[in-house]
Structure formats: C-alpha cells, structure tokens
Amino acid sequence: MPPFSWTLLDDAGVDLRSSEDFATKEEAEAWMSAHWAELLDEGAGSVRLTDDSAVLYDMGLREE
C-alpha cells in the first residue's frame, strides 16, 4: 500500500510543505482532524491528500 501524505498550500495555492507519511488514508485523515487548526495558524489555507503521487482530494481549512 502506498504512503499517504498531505501537501499544505497557502491561500494562493503555493506549496508550503508536506506532512509525514501515513500508512493508511484513515490515519492521514485522523491526523488532519487533530491538526487542522495548527496548520491554519501556520499559514495553510488548504491541503491536498495524496497516495504516493496521485491526488485523492483537495480540502479548504477555512470555514466557508
């Protein structure tokens, strides 16, 4: 199974950094649930979940 990771993007869509790798999608999503507010404070406006190199989905961190 490929590793899952998050790419943090600022409000302009520029890559800030990537998260650690997670063994499962569920572990990656649990990590995001626990850390999204910290990532927002860090300057991330959205995140992208990938499995190895394929994008699974993008998600905004701000309330709409």
C-alpha positions as CSV (number, residue, x, y, z in Angstrom):
1,M,0.0,0.0,0.0
2,P,1.5,3.4,-1.0
3,P,2.1,6.0,1.7
4,F,-0.5,8.8,2.1
5,S,0.5,12.4,2.9
6,W,-0.8,15.9,2.9
7,T,0.5,18.8,1.0
8,L,-0.1,22.1,2.7
9,L,-0.9,25.1,0.4
10,D,-1.2,28.8,1.2
11,D,-4.2,30.8,0.1
12,A,-2.6,31.4,-3.3
13,G,-2.1,27.7,-3.9
14,V,1.6,27.7,-3.3
15,D,3.1,24.5,-1.6
16,L,4.2,25.2,1.9
17,R,5.4,21.8,2.9
18,S,4.3,18.1,3.1
19,S,3.2,16.2,6.2
20,E,4.8,13.0,7.3
21,D,3.7,9.8,5.5
22,F,0.8,7.7,6.8
23,A,0.2,4.0,6.2
24,T,-3.5,4.4,5.6
25,K,-5.9,7.1,4.4
26,E,-7.7,6.8,7.7
27,E,-4.5,7.6,9.7
28,A,-3.9,10.6,7.4
29,E,-7.5,11.9,7.9
30,A,-7.3,11.4,11.7
31,W,-4.0,13.4,11.8
32,M,-5.7,16.2,9.8
33,S,-8.7,16.2,12.1
34,A,-6.3,16.7,15.1
35,H,-4.0,19.3,13.5
36,W,-6.0,21.4,11.0
37,A,-6.2,24.4,13.3
38,E,-2.4,24.4,13.8
39,L,-1.9,24.2,10.1
40,L,-4.3,27.1,9.5
41,D,-2.2,29.1,12.1
42,E,0.9,28.1,10.1
43,G,-0.5,29.8,7.0
44,A,-2.1,26.9,5.2
45,G,-5.4,27.7,3.5
46,S,-5.9,24.3,2.0
47,V,-4.5,20.8,1.9
48,R,-4.2,18.1,-0.7
49,L,-4.2,14.4,0.2
50,T,-2.1,12.2,-2.0
51,D,-1.4,8.5,-2.1
52,D,2.2,8.2,-3.3
53,S,1.8,10.6,-6.3
54,A,-1.9,10.6,-7.1
55,V,-4.1,13.3,-5.7
56,L,-7.1,11.9,-3.8
57,Y,-8.7,15.2,-3.0
58,D,-8.2,18.9,-2.0
59,M,-9.8,20.5,1.0
60,G,-10.0,24.0,2.3
61,L,-9.2,24.6,6.0
62,R,-11.3,27.8,6.5
63,E,-15.0,27.9,7.2
64,E,-16.9,28.7,4.1
